[in-house]
Amino acid sequence: MLAGAFIGAIARGPALAVGLGLVWVLVVENLLRGVASIFGPIEVVTDRLPGTAAGSLAGAMRTVAGPANPGVLDILTRGESFALLAVYVMAFAGGTIWLMTRRDLT
């Protein structure tokens, strides 16, 4: 959500912000994960993307046995994914607040 607010502050328009957010979630992260299986050095980056961190946190909080839901990952531990998501929250919120005050949008 905060990434969307940050993109909205950068784009200054809802249509472009929604489009960029959907492209990131549906195309870019999945494309990078696919390329990472072929080209190893990109895997370091893809393991730290917001979607991977959120999926790993959801996977770490599972309490039932059996196969995981589609899209839920177990790449990062609970602590790593929580810390990484906290960094993303602070970065996106800080960037949005900085852009809004710089552009005097408050």
DOFIKOL-101101 format. One record per residue: residue number from 1; residue in three letters; y, z, x of N, C-alpha, C in turn. Coordinates in pm, whole numbers. Each point is the difference from the previous one (the first is absolute). Last residue first. Layout:
REM residues N
+------+------+--------+--------+--------+--------+--------+--------+--------+--------+--------+
! tiza ! guza !    npy !    npz !    npx !   capy !   capz !   capx !    cpy !    cpz !    cpx !
+------+------+--------+--------+--------+--------+--------+--------+--------+--------+--------+
!  NUM !  ala !      Y !      Z !      X !      Y !      Z !      X !      Y !      Z !      X !
...
+------+------+--------+--------+--------+--------+--------+--------+--------+--------+--------+
***
This chain:
REM residues 106
+------+------+--------+--------+--------+--------+--------+--------+--------+--------+--------+
! tiza ! guza !    npy !    npz !    npx !   capy !   capz !   capx !    cpy !    cpz !    cpx !
+------+------+--------+--------+--------+--------+--------+--------+--------+--------+--------+
!  106 !  thr !   1895 !     80 !     61 !    -24 !    124 !    -76 !     97 !     18 !   -112 !
!  105 !  leu !    -29 !   -351 !    353 !    -60 !    -31 !   -129 !    -22 !    124 !    -85 !
!  104 !  asp !    190 !   -141 !    475 !     75 !     72 !   -103 !    -49 !    -35 !   -140 !
!  103 !  arg !   -168 !   -125 !    451 !     54 !   -103 !    -88 !     80 !     60 !   -114 !
!  102 !  arg !   -205 !    290 !    310 !     73 !    -98 !     83 !     66 !   -107 !    -86 !
!  101 !  thr !   -282 !    320 !   -204 !    128 !     60 !     41 !     82 !    -95 !     85 !
!  100 !  met !   -427 !   -143 !   -138 !     84 !     21 !   -118 !    134 !     63 !     38 !
!   99 !  leu !   -329 !    -66 !    339 !     54 !   -127 !    -49 !     94 !     19 !   -119 !
!   98 !  trp !   -223 !    382 !    168 !     95 !    -51 !     99 !     63 !   -131 !    -48 !
!   97 !  ile !   -343 !    189 !   -259 !    122 !     80 !     -9 !    105 !    -52 !     97 !
!   96 !  thr !   -422 !   -202 !     20 !     66 !    -31 !   -128 !    131 !     76 !    -13 !
!   95 !  gly !   -272 !     90 !    375 !     57 !   -135 !      7 !     74 !    -38 !   -126 !
!   94 !  gly !   -235 !    412 !      9 !    115 !      2 !     90 !     68 !   -135 !     11 !
!   93 !  ala !   -398 !     28 !   -248 !    106 !     74 !    -68 !    126 !      4 !     86 !
!   92 !  phe !   -382 !   -199 !    190 !     50 !    -80 !   -112 !    113 !     70 !    -74 !
!   91 !  ala !   -209 !    234 !    357 !     65 !   -122 !     50 !     59 !    -82 !   -114 !
!   90 !  met !   -253 !    392 !   -102 !    128 !     34 !     65 !     74 !   -125 !     47 !
!   89 !  val !   -429 !    -61 !   -184 !     91 !     52 !   -103 !    136 !     31 !     62 !
!   88 !  tyr !   -345 !   -128 !    294 !     48 !   -113 !    -81 !     98 !     46 !   -107 !
!   87 !  val !   -210 !    332 !    253 !     93 !    -75 !     85 !     57 !   -119 !    -76 !
!   86 !  ala !   -335 !    245 !   -210 !    122 !     81 !      7 !    105 !    -70 !     86 !
!   85 !  leu !   -427 !   -190 !    -21 !     72 !    -22 !   -125 !    129 !     82 !     -4 !
!   84 !  leu !   -283 !     65 !    366 !     56 !   -135 !      5 !     78 !    -32 !   -127 !
!   83 !  ala !   -235 !    410 !     22 !    113 !     -1 !     95 !     67 !   -136 !      4 !
!   82 !  phe !   -391 !     41 !   -261 !    109 !     79 !    -59 !    123 !     -1 !     91 !
!   81 !  ser !   -393 !   -204 !    159 !     60 !    -80 !   -107 !    115 !     75 !    -66 !
!   80 !  glu !   -244 !    225 !    338 !     71 !   -117 !     54 !     69 !    -80 !   -109 !
!   79 !  gly !   -273 !    365 !   -132 !    120 !     44 !     70 !     82 !   -115 !     55 !
!   78 !  arg !   -421 !    -91 !   -206 !     94 !     53 !    -98 !    132 !     40 !     68 !
!   77 !  thr !   -264 !   -375 !    257 !    -39 !    129 !    -56 !    107 !     46 !    -99 !
!   76 !  leu !    -97 !   -528 !     92 !     69 !    116 !     55 !    -54 !    127 !    -63 !
!   75 !  ile !   -208 !   -400 !   -130 !     34 !    -29 !    139 !     65 !    121 !     67 !
!   74 !  asp !   -208 !   -128 !   -456 !    -24 !    126 !     72 !     28 !    -18 !    148 !
!   73 !  leu !    140 !   -235 !   -528 !    -43 !    -11 !    139 !    -32 !    137 !     57 !
!   72 !  val !     46 !   -291 !   -494 !     15 !    132 !     61 !    -63 !     -5 !    138 !
!   71 !  gly !    -21 !   -377 !   -291 !    135 !     19 !     48 !     25 !    136 !     63 !
!   70 !  pro !   -392 !    -41 !   -352 !     56 !   -112 !     77 !    144 !     28 !     40 !
!   69 !  asn !   -323 !    418 !    -61 !     64 !   -100 !    -86 !     52 !   -114 !     85 !
!   68 !  ala !   -421 !    283 !    179 !    145 !     13 !    -22 !     50 !   -108 !    -94 !
!   67 !  pro !   -513 !    211 !     -4 !     86 !   -101 !     64 !    147 !     19 !    -38 !
!   66 !  gly !   -292 !    442 !    -12 !    -25 !   -137 !    -44 !     95 !    -97 !     67 !
!   65 !  ala !     82 !    539 !   -143 !    -85 !    -77 !     91 !    -18 !   -141 !    -55 !
!   64 !  val !    440 !    335 !    -70 !   -128 !    -42 !    -57 !    -79 !    -80 !    103 !
!   63 !  thr !    453 !    165 !     57 !    -88 !    116 !    -11 !   -136 !    -35 !    -57 !
!   62 !  arg !    471 !   -222 !    276 !   -113 !    -18 !    -92 !    -87 !    123 !      0 !
!   61 !  met !    394 !    -92 !    280 !      9 !     99 !   -106 !   -111 !    -16 !   -105 !
!   60 !  ala !     62 !   -298 !    376 !    -26 !    132 !     54 !      0 !    108 !   -107 !
!   59 !  gly !    113 !   -450 !   -110 !   -141 !     10 !     36 !    -37 !    136 !     54 !
!   58 !  ala !    451 !    -91 !    -95 !    -76 !      1 !   -126 !   -149 !     13 !     28 !
!   57 !  leu !    277 !    -51 !    369 !     24 !    131 !    -61 !    -76 !     12 !   -131 !
!   56 !  ser !    -14 !   -413 !    217 !    -76 !     99 !     76 !     20 !    140 !    -57 !
!   55 !  gly !    253 !   -354 !   -182 !   -142 !    -14 !    -34 !    -87 !    101 !     72 !
!   54 !  ala !    457 !    -16 !    109 !    -17 !     49 !   -137 !   -146 !    -10 !    -44 !
!   53 !  ala !    112 !   -177 !    422 !     18 !    145 !      1 !    -21 !     58 !   -140 !
!   52 !  thr !     -9 !   -466 !     47 !   -117 !     59 !     65 !      9 !    152 !      0 !
!   51 !  gly !    370 !   -242 !   -161 !   -114 !    -14 !    -90 !   -127 !     62 !     56 !
!   50 !  pro !    401 !    -14 !    271 !      8 !     93 !   -113 !   -119 !     -7 !    -95 !
!   49 !  leu !    -76 !   -125 !    519 !     83 !    -52 !   -108 !      1 !     96 !   -118 !
!   48 !  arg !   -254 !     20 !    434 !    116 !     87 !    -21 !     94 !    -51 !   -109 !
!   47 !  asp !   -400 !   -227 !    162 !    -47 !    135 !    -30 !    114 !     96 !    -29 !
!   46 !  thr !     79 !   -449 !    142 !    -44 !      6 !   -140 !    -52 !    137 !    -39 !
!   45 !  val !    135 !    -86 !    453 !    113 !     -5 !    -92 !    -46 !     17 !   -144 !
!   44 !  val !   -326 !    -26 !    333 !     79 !    122 !     27 !    118 !      7 !    -96 !
!   43 !  glu !   -270 !   -388 !      5 !    -61 !    110 !    -73 !     75 !    131 !     21 !
!   42 !  ile !     88 !   -417 !    230 !     78 !     20 !   -123 !    -55 !    117 !    -81 !
!   41 !  pro !   -216 !   -155 !    406 !    121 !     78 !     23 !     86 !     23 !   -125 !
!   40 !  gly !   -425 !   -274 !    -15 !     -7 !    145 !     14 !    131 !     75 !     19 !
!   39 !  phe !   -153 !   -457 !   -254 !     81 !     24 !    119 !     21 !    150 !     14 !
!   38 !  ile !   -269 !   -147 !   -358 !    -22 !   -109 !     95 !     67 !     30 !    134 !
!   37 !  ser !     45 !    295 !   -365 !   -145 !     -8 !     22 !    -34 !   -110 !    100 !
!   36 !  ala !    448 !     59 !   -141 !    -41 !    108 !     91 !   -151 !     -3 !     25 !
!   35 !  val !    204 !   -290 !   -318 !     21 !    -48 !    137 !    -47 !    105 !    100 !
!   34 !  gly !    -12 !    117 !   -455 !    -94 !   -108 !     26 !     10 !    -53 !    142 !
!   33 !  arg !    309 !    324 !   -146 !   -133 !     60 !     12 !   -105 !   -106 !     29 !
!   32 !  leu !    439 !   -145 !    -86 !     -9 !     66 !    131 !   -136 !     67 !     20 !
!   31 !  leu !     87 !   -193 !   -418 !    -10 !   -105 !    101 !    -12 !     61 !    139 !
!   30 !  asn !     81 !    290 !   -360 !   -136 !    -53 !     -5 !    -22 !   -110 !    103 !
!   29 !  glu !    435 !    183 !    -43 !    -94 !    101 !     50 !   -143 !    -51 !     -1 !
!   28 !  val !    333 !   -294 !   -176 !     19 !     28 !    143 !   -101 !    102 !     51 !
!   27 !  val !      0 !   -129 !   -478 !    -29 !   -106 !     96 !      1 !     49 !    144 !
!   26 !  leu !     83 !    283 !   -397 !   -111 !    -87 !    -36 !    -39 !   -100 !    108 !
!   25 !  val !    366 !    321 !     54 !   -119 !     73 !    -44 !   -119 !    -94 !    -19 !
!   24 !  trp !    426 !   -187 !    121 !    -48 !     92 !    104 !   -134 !     63 !    -40 !
!   23 !  val !    219 !   -273 !   -313 !    -53 !    -81 !    109 !    -55 !     91 !    110 !
!   22 !  leu !    220 !    207 !   -357 !   -130 !    -53 !    -40 !    -63 !    -85 !    109 !
!   21 !  gly !    436 !    165 !     74 !    -96 !    110 !     -8 !   -139 !    -48 !    -38 !
!   20 !  leu !    357 !   -309 !      0 !    -37 !     38 !    136 !   -101 !    114 !      1 !
!   19 !  gly !    171 !   -134 !   -420 !    -77 !   -107 !     62 !    -46 !     35 !    140 !
!   18 !  val !    292 !    293 !   -224 !   -133 !      3 !    -62 !    -89 !   -105 !     63 !
!   17 !  ala !    446 !      2 !    140 !    -67 !    123 !     43 !   -141 !      8 !    -57 !
!   16 !  leu !    284 !   -354 !   -134 !    -45 !    -18 !    138 !    -76 !    122 !     48 !
!   15 !  ala !    189 !     30 !   -429 !   -100 !   -107 !      3 !    -55 !    -19 !    142 !
!   14 !  pro !    361 !    319 !    -89 !   -135 !     40 !    -42 !   -105 !   -109 !     13 !
!   13 !  gly !    439 !     79 !    324 !    -32 !    -63 !   -127 !   -142 !     31 !    -40 !
!   12 !  arg !    214 !    118 !    426 !    111 !     13 !    -95 !    -27 !    -68 !   -134 !
!   11 !  ala !   -258 !     68 !    444 !     14 !   -127 !    -71 !    118 !     -2 !    -96 !
!   10 !  ile !   -111 !    398 !    253 !     23 !   -110 !     95 !     34 !   -128 !    -76 !
!    9 !  ala !   -117 !    379 !   -248 !    129 !     23 !     65 !     32 !   -111 !     99 !
!    8 !  gly !   -419 !    -10 !   -213 !    106 !    -25 !    -97 !    138 !     22 !     60 !
!    7 !  ile !   -376 !    109 !    257 !     11 !   -146 !    -12 !    110 !    -36 !    -99 !
!    6 !  phe !    -96 !    453 !     37 !     59 !    -48 !    125 !     17 !   -152 !     -3 !
!    5 !  ala !   -221 !    206 !   -357 !    142 !     36 !     -4 !     71 !    -51 !    126 !
!    4 !  gly !   -464 !    -53 !    -18 !     67 !    -88 !    -96 !    147 !     29 !    -12 !
!    3 !  ala !   -261 !    284 !    261 !      9 !   -130 !     68 !     68 !   -101 !    -92 !
!    2 !  leu !    -97 !    418 !   -175 !    117 !      5 !     87 !     15 !   -128 !     82 !
!    1 !  met !   -373 !     40 !   -277 !    117 !      0 !    -83 !    125 !      0 !     88 !
+------+------+--------+--------+--------+--------+--------+--------+--------+--------+--------+
***
